[in-house]
Amino acid sequence: MSVNAWLTLTVLSLLLAAMAFYLYWRERKHRLVLAAKLELATRKIESNLIFDDLTGLLSRVGFNAVVDKAIAQVEVGGGNFCVIYVALDNFGLLNDAFGQTSGDSLLRTVSKRLATCAGPKAEVCRITSGEFALIVGGDMGYGRSIAVRVTEVLSEPLKFDATHTVLSCSIGIAEYPTHGARAKLLANAALAMRSVKVNGGGDYCQYDPKMGVEVRDEALLINDLRRALDAGQLELYFQPKVDAFSLQVTAAEALLRWHHPTRGFVSPVVFIPLAERYGLIGAIGDWVIEEACLKAAGWRERGLRMRVAVNISGYQMREDDLVERIEAALQRNNLQPGRFTCEITESVAMEDTKVTQATFEKMRQAGFHVSIDDFGTGFSSLAMLRRLPAAELKIDRAFVTDLEDREDARSIAQSIVNMAKALNLHVVAEGVETQGQCNLLVEMGCHELQGFLFSKPIRAEDLEWLALDNKRQDVQFRPSLFMDTMDANL
C-alpha cells in the first residue's frame, strides 16, 4: 500500500471515529436531557399527589404518608396522636349560591386558618370540597382543645363574594392507638364528625366504638326499609280524635307502623328520619296517602264517613306536585277533599319558602283540611299563621304531659287555645293520657282531644269494628259520622 493510500485510509478512519463519537455524545446528551425531564416530571407528579393544587395542603396520599410516619414513631417511642376531621356545615349551600370560583376562594381562606390555628407541628389535609383533616400530636384532651380552637377560628366572619359570612363546622376526633389502626383511623374520625352533622352541626365529638355498630345497624335497617314497601311490611294504624265535651270520636289520624320480619315493630321515630335522610320518604309518603284514602273509602262503604288525617313531611311540602297527587288519590277512592286532613308540623309550616307557600295555596284551593301539628315548639309568627290556610292547631304533647305539674305548661296551652280562638281555628290536644289532663284541656276550651286515655293507635279494621258494633259502650262515635244521618255530599 502506498503512503498516500495509507494516509487517506487513516484520515477516513479518524473521521468515522470522530463522527461515531459525536453521535454517541449527542445521544448521551439527549438521554441525559430526557432523564432530567423525566425526573422533573416525576417530582411534579409526586408533588401533585402529595399536595393539593387548590389549597397547598396535603392531599389524601400525603396525609396517609404522614400518618404512617406518626404511627412508626409511636410504635418506637410510645405516645399517641389525634386525627381531627373537619367538615364545613354550609359549604355546599354557599358554593351552589355563589359559584365555584368563590367557593375555591373560600376553601383557600379556610385552609390558611386551619394551618395557622393547628400549630407548626400539625399537618393539615384537604379531603374533599368542604372537608379537611388534621393530625396533631397528643392525647384526646389535646385533640379536643384543637377542635375548640378550630371552631372558634372558623366562626370568625370572613368575606365571601363581596359579602360577609360566618361558617360553622362539624368535627370528629379519633386517637391513635386507642381508636383503631391506620386503615380505620380517618374513617373513625369521619364517623364521629357525621354524628355531629346529623344533629345540626356546629360542634365536635370524639369517636366511640359504638358508633361503628350503630352505622352498620343503620345501613342494614336502610337496606331493609328499601324493601319494606314491596314486601308489605308497612301498615297504617289509626288513633281516634274525640270531641272534648261529648268524648265521641270525630276523626282519626293515620300513623305509620313497620312490621320488620326479625326486629318486630320498628318505631317511626327510628325509621322516618332515616327515610328522609336517604331519599325514601317520597315513596313512603305516597303510599301512606294512598293507603289512608283506601281505608277511608272502605269505612265509607260500610257506613262510616270519618275524616282521616295524614302527616305531611317537609320533603313532601317542597314537592311541586304534592297536592295533585293527593287529589288523584282522593278521586280514585271517591273521597271529598274536606275529609282529608294534612297535618304539617309547625317548623315546616313556618318555612317562608316560595315552594312551601305555593303548596299551602294549592291546599287551600283544593279544599283540604289543614292542621298545624306540634304547635308551641317552634317560633311561629302570628302574621305568618294568619296567612296559612289552616283550620286547626294541635297542641304539642310536651305541654300536655306537664299540664298537671307545671304552671308554665298550662300557661302555654291556654295561650295557644286563646290565640287559636282569636284566629277562628279549631284546637286539638294530643298526648292526653290522664283524666286530669283531659279536665284541664276541657276547661281551657280545647275542641278535640287525642291520646291513650281514649284509644291507642289501632288497625283500620279494629276502628271500623268499634264504630259499627252497637254493643260496645266504651268507645262512642258521633252519629253524624254514619251514612244514614249524613248529607250525601259529605
Stockholm file with secondary structure:
# STOCKHOLM 1.0

chainA/1-490         MSVNAWLTLTVLSLLLAAMAFYLYWRERKHRLVLAAKLELATRKIESNLIFDDLTGLLSRVGFNAVVDKAIAQVEVGGGNFCVIYVALDNFGLLNDAFGQTSGDSLLRTVSKRLATCAGPKAEVCRITSGEFALIVGGDMGYGRSIAVRVTEVLSEPLKFDATHTVLSCSIGIAEYPTHGARAKLLANAALAMRSVKVNGGGDYCQYDPKMGVEVRDEALLINDLRRALDAGQLELYFQPKVDAFSLQVTAAEALLRWHHPTRGFVSPVVFIPLAERYGLIGAIGDWVIEEACLKAAGWRERGLRMRVAVNISGYQMREDDLVERIEAALQRNNLQPGRFTCEITESVAMEDTKVTQATFEKMRQAGFHVSIDDFGTGFSSLAMLRRLPAAELKIDRAFVTDLEDREDARSIAQSIVNMAKALNLHVVAEGVETQGQCNLLVEMGCHELQGFLFSKPIRAEDLEWLALDNKRQDVQFRPSLFMDTMDANL
#=GR chainA/1-490 SS CCHHHHHHHHHHHHHHHHHHHHHHHHHHHHHHHHHHHHHHHHHHHHHHHHBCTTTCSBCHHHHHHHHHHHHHHHHHHCCCEEEEEEEETTHHHHHHHHCHHHHHHHHHHHHHHHHHHHCTTCEEEEEETTEEEEEEESCHHHHHHHHHHHHHHHTSCEEETTEEECCCEEEEEEEETTTCCHHHHHHHHHHHHHHHHTTTSSSEEECCHHHHHHHHHHHHHHHHHHHHTTTTCEEEEEEEEEETTTCCEEEEEEEEEEEETTTEEECHHHHHHHHHHTTCHHHHHHHHHHHHHHHHHHHHHTTBCCEEEEEECHHHHTCTTHHHHHHHHHHHTTCCGGGEEEEEEHHHHTCCCHHHHHHHHHHHHHTCEEEEEEETSSCCCHHHHHHSCCCEEEECHHHHHTTTTCHHHHHHHHHHHHHHHHTTCEEEEECCCSHHHHHHHHHHTCSEEESTTTCCCEEHHHHHHHHHCTTCCSSCBCGGGBGGGSCTTC
#=GC SS_cons         CCHHHHHHHHHHHHHHHHHHHHHHHHHHHHHHHHHHHHHHHHHHHHHHHHBCTTTCSBCHHHHHHHHHHHHHHHHHHCCCEEEEEEEETTHHHHHHHHCHHHHHHHHHHHHHHHHHHHCTTCEEEEEETTEEEEEEESCHHHHHHHHHHHHHHHTSCEEETTEEECCCEEEEEEEETTTCCHHHHHHHHHHHHHHHHTTTSSSEEECCHHHHHHHHHHHHHHHHHHHHTTTTCEEEEEEEEEETTTCCEEEEEEEEEEEETTTEEECHHHHHHHHHHTTCHHHHHHHHHHHHHHHHHHHHHTTBCCEEEEEECHHHHTCTTHHHHHHHHHHHTTCCGGGEEEEEEHHHHTCCCHHHHHHHHHHHHHTCEEEEEEETSSCCCHHHHHHSCCCEEEECHHHHHTTTTCHHHHHHHHHHHHHHHHTTCEEEEECCCSHHHHHHHHHHTCSEEESTTTCCCEEHHHHHHHHHCTTCCSSCBCGGGBGGGSCTTC
//
